[in-house]
């Protein structure tokens, strides 16, 4: 057993009937989980992921929203878009006073996506059919997206990066074609795409919302997202093939018009994260610097 926390989680799951006592259940902490405590649970023929949320990151561009993640997985159940939801306990008061939300979903075995843009386009199209209730509204107009970037830049000391970005701040388009509002992942970079035996899945639904599907298309195609995911940059041919396969003229047109706004916001985020991580995690800070430089070329 990993530690006393894992023992407490297992005891809680046994009391809730998720696992049966005495079946040799094993909890293994998953690497790279980031902010939360995430374990793989294997017992009696089941193979699950157990995520115990930690508080914080509510003011981030990518906040921690346990209830919303559960709602998104519920809406996507059976659609072969995300891991299959098993259970969600909003506040786990059963866990000896820890009082943290717990999400349980099926473990999807595979590896990070590394090629084949048409499969990603197909996944995003399947995602459009989901319509969860109660999720936060996302910025879907250029002025609101640019404002989010401005707010992040205001937290950063003025330097040559900030000066370059302010000088390149996009002018919002005069008009946009009317688009649809739908479930948006918001962090749909290659690092959250897993290729398994049953196809592609999108994981990491910690901060979904209702907004423009163009936002997820941008996340997949963005150079910054690719570098932060440690993935090769997509080619111009990849971009074209992906958008042709997605086959939604209005969303593709909106993506083209909104790209500068999304990119500006992402650049501001990269600059802020590079500053925040400069001393705590210099290697990750440098990756955000590299992401900034690659993304700036697309602005």
Backbone bond lengths (Angstrom), bond angles and torsions (degrees), N, CA, C in turn:
res aa  C-N    CA-C-N  psi(-1)  N-CA   C-N-CA  omega(-1)  CA-C   N-CA-C  phi
1 X - - - 1.464 - - 1.524 109.26 -
2 X 1.329 116.81 139.29 1.462 121.83 -171.57 1.519 112.31 -61.03
3 X 1.341 117.89 -48.01 1.459 122.40 -176.28 1.529 108.94 -171.95
4 X 1.337 118.58 177.79 1.474 119.02 179.22 1.517 113.80 -55.89
5 X 1.336 117.93 -32.37 1.460 119.82 178.56 1.524 110.22 -62.26
6 X 1.316 117.21 -44.26 1.462 120.12 179.12 1.522 111.06 -61.23
7 X 1.320 116.87 -38.57 1.469 120.52 178.34 1.523 110.64 -63.83
8 X 1.326 117.17 -40.25 1.465 121.33 178.48 1.525 110.61 -65.62
9 X 1.330 116.92 -41.51 1.464 120.49 179.41 1.523 109.95 -62.36
10 X 1.318 116.72 -46.58 1.462 120.16 -178.86 1.525 111.06 -62.06
11 X 1.325 117.56 -42.39 1.461 120.44 178.61 1.528 110.93 -61.63
12 X 1.338 116.53 -40.01 1.463 120.60 178.29 1.519 111.08 -64.94
13 X 1.336 117.33 -42.78 1.457 121.06 -179.94 1.527 111.39 -64.82
14 X 1.320 116.71 -35.01 1.472 119.73 176.48 1.519 110.51 -66.53
15 X 1.334 117.45 -42.79 1.469 120.14 178.64 1.520 111.72 -64.39
16 X 1.313 116.84 -32.48 1.469 121.10 -179.34 1.524 112.23 -82.80
17 X 1.317 118.34 -8.55 1.452 121.09 179.77 1.512 114.70 83.48
18 X 1.341 117.31 9.53 1.463 120.13 177.35 1.525 110.02 -68.98
19 X 1.334 116.96 -38.73 1.455 122.05 173.99 1.528 108.34 -128.70
20 X 1.323 115.59 157.73 1.455 121.84 -179.99 1.522 108.80 -99.06
21 X 1.311 116.68 129.46 1.457 121.16 179.04 1.522 110.45 -58.72
22 X 1.316 115.84 142.17 1.452 120.99 176.68 1.510 115.27 85.05
23 X 1.346 117.43 8.24 1.475 120.21 179.88 1.518 112.44 -96.92
24 X 1.330 116.09 10.73 1.462 119.26 177.62 1.510 114.11 73.96
25 X 1.317 116.23 32.39 1.472 120.33 -178.92 1.520 110.76 -61.21
26 X 1.342 115.19 138.89 1.460 121.78 -179.97 1.524 108.91 -127.98
27 X 1.326 115.53 130.92 1.464 121.98 174.10 1.521 108.12 -108.88
28 X 1.341 116.05 126.30 1.456 121.51 178.75 1.521 108.90 -123.54
29 X 1.315 116.97 125.25 1.472 119.26 179.85 1.520 109.84 -65.49
30 X 1.334 116.32 132.14 1.456 121.28 179.55 1.524 110.37 -86.11
31 X 1.323 117.70 135.06 1.472 120.26 179.59 1.521 110.94 -73.54
32 X 1.315 115.95 156.20 1.458 121.39 174.06 1.509 114.73 70.71
33 X 1.353 117.35 19.63 1.471 119.85 -177.55 1.518 112.55 -76.70
34 X 1.330 117.29 -16.84 1.457 119.63 176.52 1.506 113.15 76.80
35 X 1.316 116.33 -124.44 1.458 123.26 -167.31 1.525 113.48 -70.04
36 X 1.322 118.13 -31.99 1.460 122.22 -172.03 1.526 112.04 -99.24
37 X 1.339 115.30 170.09 1.460 121.73 172.68 1.522 107.23 -95.13
38 X 1.331 116.55 112.98 1.456 121.44 -174.01 1.525 109.28 -125.20
39 X 1.335 115.67 129.81 1.454 122.19 -176.39 1.530 110.41 -128.18
40 X 1.306 115.03 152.72 1.467 121.29 168.94 1.526 107.30 -99.30
41 X 1.326 116.38 128.75 1.461 122.95 -178.59 1.524 108.90 -109.93
42 X 1.323 116.47 120.16 1.463 122.21 177.33 1.525 108.48 -123.90
43 X 1.330 114.82 123.75 1.470 119.03 -177.57 1.513 110.07 -168.79
44 X 1.345 116.80 131.05 1.453 121.37 171.81 1.506 115.02 50.83
45 X 1.319 117.54 40.92 1.453 121.29 178.32 1.513 115.23 86.15
46 X 1.334 118.87 -0.22 1.463 120.76 176.91 1.520 109.71 -102.26
47 X 1.318 115.00 151.63 1.455 121.39 -179.90 1.531 106.46 -141.72
48 X 1.332 116.28 102.63 1.460 121.56 -171.00 1.523 111.34 -126.81
49 X 1.319 115.28 162.08 1.458 122.85 169.18 1.520 107.59 -109.09
50 X 1.324 116.28 131.60 1.464 122.78 178.43 1.524 107.55 -116.56
51 X 1.321 116.02 116.30 1.463 121.38 -179.10 1.523 109.50 -110.91
52 X 1.319 115.65 119.63 1.458 122.04 176.12 1.521 107.14 -107.08
53 X 1.332 116.27 116.29 1.457 121.15 -171.89 1.528 112.12 -79.55
54 X 1.318 114.43 141.77 1.456 121.80 168.72 1.521 108.94 -100.44
55 X 1.311 116.49 152.60 1.466 120.66 -179.81 1.526 109.85 -73.21
56 X 1.332 115.29 158.99 1.457 119.89 173.02 1.513 112.99 118.96
57 X 1.317 115.49 177.30 1.458 125.48 177.11 1.528 112.95 62.42
58 X 1.317 117.86 28.14 1.459 119.81 179.39 1.531 111.98 -74.40
59 X 1.334 117.13 -26.11 1.461 119.95 -177.58 1.523 112.59 -92.06
60 X 1.313 117.78 -0.35 1.460 122.12 -177.28 1.525 111.04 -73.18
61 X 1.341 115.69 160.91 1.459 120.26 170.42 1.520 109.88 -62.63
62 X 1.335 115.97 -25.72 1.460 122.38 179.07 1.531 108.46 -122.44
63 X 1.327 117.42 75.44 1.470 121.20 -174.20 1.525 111.95 -72.29
64 X 1.322 115.76 166.10 1.457 122.66 176.74 1.525 107.92 -94.15
65 X 1.338 117.50 112.54 1.465 121.84 -173.56 1.532 109.16 -129.46
66 X 1.332 117.23 80.87 1.468 120.52 -175.65 1.526 114.06 -55.97
67 X 1.349 117.69 -46.98 1.463 120.15 -178.61 1.527 110.94 -60.37
68 X 1.337 115.91 -40.29 1.464 120.35 -178.76 1.524 111.16 -68.54
69 X 1.332 116.87 -38.77 1.469 119.28 177.43 1.523 110.38 -61.32
70 X 1.320 116.16 -43.48 1.461 119.75 179.09 1.527 111.28 -62.91
71 X 1.341 117.49 -41.87 1.461 120.77 179.37 1.519 111.54 -64.65
72 X 1.339 116.61 -39.63 1.459 120.14 178.99 1.522 110.74 -64.20
73 X 1.332 117.64 -46.08 1.463 120.58 179.56 1.526 111.26 -64.59
74 X 1.322 116.64 -36.08 1.462 120.41 177.06 1.531 110.43 -62.07
75 X 1.333 116.70 -44.77 1.462 121.26 -178.38 1.526 111.83 -68.88
76 X 1.339 116.73 -27.72 1.461 121.17 -176.87 1.524 112.98 -92.29
77 X 1.311 117.34 -1.54 1.460 121.43 -175.99 1.536 110.36 -57.70
78 X 1.331 115.78 128.84 1.454 121.80 178.16 1.515 115.38 82.97
79 X 1.329 118.15 -1.01 1.466 120.73 -175.87 1.537 113.33 -95.75
80 X 1.324 117.38 -1.89 1.464 122.25 -178.51 1.525 111.47 57.26
81 X 1.336 114.38 45.34 1.463 122.01 175.74 1.518 110.02 -114.86
82 X 1.337 116.52 -44.79 1.462 122.97 -174.44 1.525 109.28 -129.18
83 X 1.332 117.50 169.33 1.465 119.11 172.48 1.526 110.20 -59.28
84 X 1.328 116.84 150.79 1.454 122.00 -176.57 1.531 111.15 -78.48
85 X 1.324 115.58 124.50 1.465 121.22 179.00 1.532 110.29 -66.83
86 X 1.342 115.65 137.33 1.464 121.92 175.53 1.523 110.69 -108.69
87 X 1.341 116.96 -49.15 1.469 120.19 -178.62 1.519 109.30 -163.19
88 X 1.325 114.69 156.95 1.467 121.05 175.07 1.518 108.31 -141.54
89 X 1.322 116.12 130.53 1.461 123.13 177.12 1.527 107.16 -117.96
90 X 1.335 118.15 102.70 1.468 121.31 -171.43 1.522 114.62 -53.39
91 X 1.324 118.10 -49.27 1.461 121.13 175.08 1.509 106.47 -132.08
92 X 1.326 115.87 115.01 1.454 120.30 -171.16 1.520 110.93 -84.97
93 X 1.330 116.99 69.90 1.468 121.11 -179.62 1.529 112.89 -66.17
94 X 1.318 115.64 -12.84 1.460 119.78 179.00 1.530 112.31 -72.07
95 X 1.341 115.77 -16.21 1.465 119.38 -171.17 1.517 112.21 -92.59
96 X 1.308 116.07 59.60 1.451 122.49 171.81 1.529 112.08 48.99
97 X 1.323 114.87 43.24 1.452 119.47 173.25 1.511 116.33 82.83
98 X 1.350 119.26 4.79 1.464 119.71 178.83 1.531 110.73 -67.57
99 X 1.306 116.62 -37.40 1.458 120.94 173.15 1.500 114.81 57.99
100 X 1.338 117.37 47.44 1.461 121.30 178.93 1.523 110.15 -120.94
101 X 1.323 118.03 143.52 1.466 119.76 176.92 1.528 110.85 -61.22
102 X 1.334 115.12 147.42 1.460 121.27 178.95 1.519 109.36 -131.10
103 X 1.323 116.40 128.42 1.464 123.29 178.19 1.524 108.58 -115.87
104 X 1.334 116.03 136.60 1.462 121.04 -179.83 1.526 108.17 -127.99
105 X 1.322 116.13 127.86 1.456 120.35 177.56 1.526 109.47 -144.75
106 X 1.327 115.79 163.09 1.452 120.43 -178.00 1.529 110.91 -65.81
107 X 1.327 115.31 137.61 1.460 120.12 175.97 1.522 108.61 -73.74
108 X 1.335 116.06 126.71 1.469 120.39 179.57 1.520 108.50 -106.27
109 X 1.304 115.81 106.86 1.463 120.61 -175.91 1.523 110.34 -75.50
110 X 1.309 116.14 135.43 1.457 120.47 178.14 1.508 110.63 169.77
111 X 1.310 115.72 -164.41 1.456 121.47 179.21 1.519 109.62 -133.07
112 X 1.318 115.93 161.85 1.462 120.16 -178.54 1.525 110.27 -59.24
113 X 1.325 114.72 137.28 1.463 121.07 177.75 1.523 110.21 -53.14
114 X 1.336 115.96 138.64 1.469 119.37 -179.44 1.515 112.85 -137.32
115 X 1.301 118.06 5.27 1.456 119.37 178.60 1.515 111.56 169.44
116 X 1.341 115.09 155.94 1.457 120.97 -178.24 1.515 111.32 98.63
117 X 1.341 116.58 76.47 1.466 120.22 -173.07 1.525 112.55 -71.53
118 X 1.333 117.88 -22.77 1.456 119.48 -178.78 1.525 111.22 -65.78
119 X 1.333 117.15 -36.55 1.470 120.19 178.51 1.522 110.91 -64.44
120 X 1.322 117.37 -34.41 1.469 121.36 178.04 1.530 109.49 -68.66
121 X 1.315 116.94 -43.12 1.470 120.27 177.47 1.525 110.73 -60.21
122 X 1.324 117.12 -41.97 1.461 120.70 179.10 1.532 110.77 -62.72
123 X 1.335 117.12 -41.31 1.472 121.20 178.51 1.522 110.45 -61.19
124 X 1.330 116.94 -45.92 1.465 119.93 -179.74 1.531 111.25 -63.84
125 X 1.318 117.26 -32.67 1.456 119.21 176.25 1.531 111.14 -68.06
126 X 1.333 117.65 -39.72 1.467 120.26 177.22 1.528 110.65 -64.73
127 X 1.303 116.21 -32.65 1.473 121.05 179.92 1.520 111.74 -62.91
128 X 1.327 117.76 -29.36 1.468 121.61 -176.72 1.522 112.69 -61.56
129 X 1.342 117.33 -24.03 1.463 120.36 -176.11 1.522 113.03 -75.79
130 X 1.345 117.86 -14.71 1.463 121.02 -178.19 1.526 110.25 -82.94
131 X 1.339 115.70 142.43 1.472 119.47 -179.94 1.526 110.15 -142.37
132 X 1.326 117.72 70.93 1.475 119.91 179.41 1.520 111.35 -68.72
133 X 1.320 115.90 152.16 1.462 121.22 179.58 1.513 110.41 -97.56
134 X 1.323 115.42 153.12 1.458 120.92 169.77 1.511 116.75 80.65
135 X 1.318 118.89 9.39 1.456 119.93 179.15 1.525 110.80 -82.94
136 X 1.322 116.58 156.55 1.464 121.87 -178.04 1.529 110.75 -65.04
137 X 1.331 117.98 145.52 1.463 120.30 172.95 1.522 109.97 -77.13
138 X 1.313 116.76 138.48 1.458 122.14 -179.64 1.525 110.56 -101.42
139 X 1.309 115.70 152.83 1.464 120.17 173.88 1.526 108.36 -63.29
140 X 1.304 117.39 123.92 1.462 120.24 -177.95 1.525 112.69 -130.73
141 X 1.328 116.68 7.99 1.459 121.70 174.82 1.521 108.37 -118.74
142 X 1.332 117.75 148.43 1.473 119.94 -172.07 1.519 114.42 -57.89
143 X 1.325 118.25 -40.11 1.464 119.77 -179.18 1.516 112.21 -61.12
144 X 1.329 117.07 -42.41 1.462 120.75 -179.71 1.522 111.41 -68.91
145 X 1.324 117.24 -37.12 1.465 121.18 178.91 1.526 109.97 -67.34
146 X 1.311 116.93 -44.66 1.467 120.91 178.64 1.526 111.22 -62.93
147 X 1.321 116.42 -37.26 1.467 120.10 178.79 1.525 110.91 -61.79
148 X 1.329 117.31 -39.62 1.463 120.08 176.83 1.535 110.67 -60.76
149 X 1.329 116.52 -39.98 1.457 119.52 175.77 1.514 112.02 -64.04
150 X 1.321 116.81 -42.42 1.469 121.04 178.22 1.519 111.25 -58.94
151 X 1.346 116.39 -41.80 1.465 120.92 -178.81 1.521 111.25 -63.06
152 X 1.313 117.26 -38.03 1.463 119.69 178.17 1.523 111.48 -71.83
153 X 1.313 116.88 -39.98 1.466 119.92 178.59 1.523 111.59 -62.52
154 X 1.323 116.99 -30.29 1.468 120.95 -179.78 1.524 111.82 -65.35
155 X 1.339 117.40 -17.40 1.457 121.51 -179.84 1.528 112.55 -91.92
156 X 1.311 116.90 -2.26 1.463 122.01 -174.47 1.523 109.88 -108.27
157 X 1.325 116.06 138.79 1.459 119.44 175.64 1.526 110.04 -63.29
158 X 1.314 115.58 140.29 1.470 121.31 179.40 1.525 109.52 -61.66
159 X 1.334 116.33 126.80 1.461 121.44 176.80 1.525 107.66 -151.14
160 X 1.326 117.37 -173.39 1.460 119.59 -176.92 1.528 111.73 -64.99
161 X 1.334 117.45 -33.30 1.462 119.90 176.94 1.527 110.47 -61.49
162 X 1.306 115.36 -49.99 1.464 120.10 -178.25 1.520 110.56 -63.28
163 X 1.313 116.99 -40.96 1.456 120.77 178.87 1.521 111.23 -61.85
164 X 1.336 116.57 -43.00 1.466 120.55 178.16 1.527 110.46 -61.11
165 X 1.313 115.63 -43.29 1.458 119.41 -176.23 1.521 111.39 -70.25
166 X 1.324 117.02 -41.86 1.460 119.29 178.38 1.526 111.13 -62.33
167 X 1.333 115.73 -38.20 1.464 119.45 179.64 1.530 111.91 -67.30
168 X 1.346 116.08 -26.65 1.462 120.59 -177.64 1.527 112.50 -99.55
169 X 1.345 117.20 8.48 1.474 119.13 -177.43 1.526 110.22 -55.14
170 X 1.329 117.85 125.89 1.467 120.73 -174.74 1.524 112.74 -67.39
171 X 1.298 114.62 154.20 1.460 121.86 170.05 1.523 107.26 -91.72
172 X 1.335 118.85 123.37 1.472 119.86 -178.55 1.516 111.41 -58.94
173 X 1.330 117.89 142.63 1.465 120.41 177.49 1.528 110.74 -63.34
174 X 1.306 115.51 151.68 1.463 120.05 -177.57 1.523 111.99 -66.53
175 X 1.325 116.67 -31.36 1.466 120.21 -178.13 1.521 109.53 -154.62
176 X 1.327 114.65 153.55 1.457 121.69 176.37 1.518 109.10 -127.81
177 X 1.331 118.49 145.37 1.464 118.60 172.39 1.526 109.21 -65.70
178 X 1.311 116.97 147.01 1.456 121.07 -179.83 1.529 109.36 -68.41
179 X 1.321 116.33 126.93 1.447 120.88 -179.37 1.510 111.99 -112.52
180 X 1.311 115.63 -173.41 1.458 121.73 179.01 1.518 110.04 -99.57
181 X 1.310 116.52 159.50 1.457 122.63 170.73 1.516 108.17 -109.64
182 X 1.309 116.62 132.46 1.447 120.56 -174.60 1.520 110.32 -153.42
183 X 1.333 116.93 179.49 1.452 122.31 176.85 1.525 109.96 -65.69
184 X 1.338 115.83 127.91 1.463 121.97 179.50 1.522 108.50 -124.82
185 X 1.314 116.43 132.70 1.463 122.61 179.54 1.519 110.34 -71.51
186 X 1.314 118.14 -44.19 1.480 130.78 179.63 1.527 114.19 83.08
187 X 1.340 118.79 -16.90 1.467 121.15 -179.18 1.527 109.12 -133.33
188 X 1.336 114.74 48.86 1.461 121.56 -169.39 1.519 112.80 -89.26
189 X 1.325 117.33 43.36 1.456 121.27 175.21 1.516 111.37 -76.08
190 X 1.337 117.74 169.51 1.467 121.09 -178.98 1.520 114.09 -57.17
191 X 1.328 118.35 -26.64 1.453 121.04 -179.30 1.515 113.50 -65.86
192 X 1.327 117.98 -18.58 1.465 121.52 178.81 1.527 112.80 -104.04
193 X 1.325 116.57 13.24 1.461 121.18 177.48 1.525 109.07 -107.61
194 X 1.325 117.17 124.00 1.455 122.77 -177.26 1.531 109.48 -116.88
195 X 1.334 116.08 125.37 1.454 121.76 177.25 1.523 109.38 -96.89
196 X 1.326 116.97 118.57 1.459 122.40 179.80 1.509 111.16 -125.29
197 X 1.315 116.16 -173.51 1.463 120.86 -177.77 1.522 112.63 -65.69
198 X 1.322 117.57 -25.24 1.464 121.49 -179.18 1.524 111.72 -104.33
199 X 1.327 115.88 26.24 1.453 119.93 176.69 1.515 113.57 101.02
200 X 1.306 115.08 -161.84 1.455 123.19 -173.37 1.521 110.24 -94.81
201 X 1.345 116.11 143.12 1.455 121.53 174.85 1.530 109.30 -133.92
202 X 1.325 114.78 148.69 1.462 122.57 176.89 1.520 107.97 -104.51
203 X 1.324 117.44 120.27 1.461 122.08 -177.32 1.530 109.31 -109.63
204 X 1.341 116.37 -177.46 1.461 120.89 174.86 1.514 114.47 70.67
205 X 1.347 117.59 48.06 1.463 122.27 -175.44 1.526 111.74 -86.46
206 X 1.304 118.41 43.48 1.468 120.86 -172.10 1.526 113.26 -75.94
207 X 1.352 118.73 -19.30 1.474 119.73 -173.99 1.527 111.49 -141.05
208 X 1.333 119.02 53.09 1.460 120.12 179.83 1.520 111.54 -74.98
209 X 1.308 115.18 170.49 1.452 120.76 175.97 1.516 109.84 -163.21
210 X 1.314 115.79 -177.73 1.458 121.87 175.24 1.522 107.36 -107.06
211 X 1.314 114.74 120.69 1.456 118.63 -176.45 1.514 111.49 -166.68
212 X 1.321 115.58 -152.53 1.456 122.74 -176.15 1.525 109.67 -84.75
213 X 1.336 119.31 125.92 1.462 119.98 177.53 1.525 112.93 -59.62
214 X 1.337 117.45 -18.53 1.463 120.37 176.90 1.528 111.58 -60.03
215 X 1.352 117.42 -25.66 1.463 119.50 -179.08 1.525 111.58 -64.05
216 X 1.334 117.50 -40.40 1.459 119.40 178.36 1.524 111.62 -72.66
217 X 1.322 117.04 -34.03 1.463 118.97 175.15 1.520 109.85 -61.89
218 X 1.330 116.13 -43.44 1.465 119.99 176.68 1.532 110.99 -60.06
219 X 1.348 117.01 -44.70 1.454 120.09 -178.81 1.510 112.49 -57.68
220 X 1.343 116.69 -39.36 1.457 119.58 179.52 1.528 111.73 -71.44
221 X 1.328 117.09 -39.06 1.464 121.26 -174.42 1.525 114.18 -86.51
222 X 1.317 117.97 -15.65 1.463 122.63 -174.15 1.534 112.52 -65.68
223 X 1.330 118.25 129.91 1.471 120.63 175.44 1.527 113.16 -58.50
224 X 1.333 117.53 -37.13 1.464 120.06 -179.92 1.522 110.68 -62.95
225 X 1.332 117.24 -45.52 1.462 120.39 179.04 1.526 110.71 -61.63
226 X 1.323 117.09 -37.77 1.461 120.46 -178.85 1.530 110.78 -66.37
227 X 1.316 117.60 -42.31 1.463 120.53 179.18 1.518 110.53 -68.13
228 X 1.318 118.12 -41.70 1.462 120.47 178.93 1.523 111.43 -65.57
229 X 1.337 117.14 -25.35 1.461 121.73 176.37 1.526 112.39 -88.38
230 X 1.325 116.93 0.02 1.467 122.46 -176.44 1.528 110.82 59.02
231 X 1.328 115.74 40.75 1.455 122.03 -179.94 1.524 109.71 -112.20
232 X 1.334 117.72 151.42 1.462 120.13 175.39 1.523 110.81 -62.06
233 X 1.320 116.63 148.23 1.454 120.57 176.98 1.525 110.04 -67.35
234 X 1.321 116.15 138.39 1.449 120.50 177.87 1.521 110.23 -74.53
235 X 1.301 115.68 147.85 1.464 121.30 179.59 1.522 110.73 -85.93
236 X 1.324 115.34 169.43 1.470 120.26 175.02 1.521 110.70 -60.33
237 X 1.344 116.11 -38.42 1.463 119.73 177.40 1.526 111.04 -63.47
238 X 1.341 116.77 -39.62 1.468 120.26 177.17 1.525 110.67 -59.53
239 X 1.347 116.04 -45.12 1.466 120.61 179.10 1.529 110.39 -56.60
240 X 1.332 115.44 -50.75 1.457 119.72 -177.42 1.514 112.72 -62.97
241 X 1.327 116.81 -42.98 1.456 121.11 -179.81 1.524 110.96 -64.15
242 X 1.326 115.93 -41.32 1.457 120.51 179.73 1.525 111.41 -62.54
243 X 1.326 117.52 -47.12 1.459 120.88 -176.27 1.528 111.71 -71.17
244 X 1.329 117.07 -34.04 1.469 119.28 175.72 1.524 110.19 -64.50
245 X 1.318 116.85 -41.81 1.455 120.41 -179.80 1.533 110.80 -67.57
246 X 1.321 117.20 -37.45 1.463 120.64 178.74 1.524 110.61 -61.79
247 X 1.324 116.26 -41.10 1.469 122.06 166.03 1.523 113.49 59.41
248 X 1.332 115.35 53.88 1.466 121.03 174.52 1.528 106.20 -139.23
249 X 1.317 116.04 98.65 1.460 121.09 -170.91 1.521 112.34 -60.36
250 X 1.326 117.74 -40.45 1.467 120.56 -177.43 1.524 110.73 -67.36
251 X 1.334 117.41 -46.13 1.462 119.98 -179.89 1.516 111.08 -64.86
252 X 1.319 117.50 -39.29 1.471 120.52 178.77 1.524 110.54 -65.46
253 X 1.327 117.49 -38.91 1.470 119.98 177.19 1.524 110.66 -65.89
254 X 1.327 116.86 -42.30 1.458 119.91 177.61 1.535 110.67 -63.65
255 X 1.320 117.43 -39.49 1.459 120.27 177.33 1.520 110.58 -58.98
256 X 1.316 117.33 -44.63 1.456 120.98 -179.79 1.531 110.97 -60.79
257 X 1.329 117.29 -41.54 1.458 121.16 -178.35 1.525 112.64 -77.19
258 X 1.346 116.60 -30.91 1.465 120.76 -178.63 1.529 113.01 -89.09
259 X 1.318 117.27 -13.67 1.469 119.89 -175.85 1.529 112.45 -52.07
260 X 1.334 120.58 -48.91 1.469 118.79 -179.79 1.531 113.29 -58.28
261 X 1.325 117.87 -35.99 1.465 120.80 179.36 1.524 111.01 -70.39
262 X 1.334 116.94 -45.85 1.463 119.95 176.33 1.531 110.67 -60.03
263 X 1.324 115.96 -41.85 1.456 120.41 -177.33 1.527 111.17 -66.65
264 X 1.319 116.65 -42.48 1.467 120.94 177.10 1.525 110.73 -59.01
265 X 1.322 116.76 -45.19 1.471 120.60 179.09 1.528 110.75 -63.43
266 X 1.316 117.08 -41.55 1.462 120.46 -179.91 1.520 111.12 -66.50
267 X 1.315 116.95 -38.17 1.468 121.09 177.38 1.522 110.60 -62.84
268 X 1.315 116.55 -42.92 1.469 119.87 177.42 1.523 110.81 -62.29
269 X 1.325 116.05 -40.79 1.465 120.51 178.50 1.530 110.90 -62.94
270 X 1.339 116.62 -44.64 1.471 120.30 178.97 1.520 111.10 -61.23
271 X 1.315 116.53 -40.76 1.469 118.76 -179.80 1.524 110.68 -66.26
272 X 1.322 116.68 -41.93 1.463 120.06 179.23 1.525 111.15 -64.28
273 X 1.334 117.77 -45.23 1.461 120.89 -179.04 1.528 111.33 -66.39
274 X 1.325 117.58 -37.29 1.470 119.95 177.48 1.519 110.53 -60.48
275 X 1.336 116.06 -39.58 1.464 119.74 178.43 1.530 111.10 -68.87
276 X 1.331 117.02 -44.87 1.462 120.85 -177.13 1.526 112.42 -63.69
277 X 1.335 116.34 -32.20 1.464 121.27 -174.51 1.522 113.50 -97.76
278 X 1.317 117.08 0.53 1.466 121.29 -171.29 1.530 112.58 -52.91
279 X 1.324 117.69 -43.15 1.470 120.98 -177.42 1.530 111.95 -100.06
280 X 1.338 116.75 -31.06 1.467 120.17 -176.22 1.522 112.37 -76.49
281 X 1.337 116.90 -36.41 1.469 121.33 -178.39 1.530 108.19 -149.21
282 X 1.342 117.67 79.16 1.471 120.49 -174.95 1.526 114.24 -58.03
283 X 1.336 118.03 -35.03 1.467 119.98 -179.23 1.521 111.28 -66.77
284 X 1.328 116.62 -43.14 1.458 119.39 178.17 1.522 110.63 -69.07
285 X 1.316 116.69 -36.25 1.463 120.29 175.39 1.529 110.68 -58.91
286 X 1.313 116.71 -41.44 1.459 120.54 178.79 1.521 111.58 -65.94
287 X 1.335 116.91 -34.73 1.459 119.30 177.66 1.523 110.49 -65.08
288 X 1.336 117.04 -38.46 1.462 119.55 175.89 1.530 110.91 -65.40
289 X 1.315 116.85 -35.18 1.467 119.66 175.37 1.534 110.62 -62.27
290 X 1.329 115.51 -45.38 1.464 119.87 179.40 1.527 111.15 -64.59
291 X 1.330 115.90 -38.53 1.465 119.89 177.52 1.525 110.66 -62.63
292 X 1.324 116.23 -40.37 1.463 120.99 178.01 1.527 110.24 -58.46
293 X 1.323 116.52 -48.54 1.464 120.23 -176.10 1.523 111.16 -63.42
294 X 1.346 116.49 -42.52 1.462 119.21 -179.72 1.530 111.39 -67.26
295 X 1.325 116.08 -40.75 1.459 120.32 -178.89 1.520 111.53 -68.45
296 X 1.329 116.83 -35.39 1.463 120.19 -177.68 1.535 111.13 -58.34
297 X 1.322 115.68 -32.01 1.475 119.43 -179.91 1.510 111.74 -66.70
298 X 1.342 117.50 -22.35 1.467 120.42 -177.44 1.520 112.50 -94.39
299 X 1.332 117.31 -6.81 1.462 120.97 -177.05 1.529 111.70 -70.13
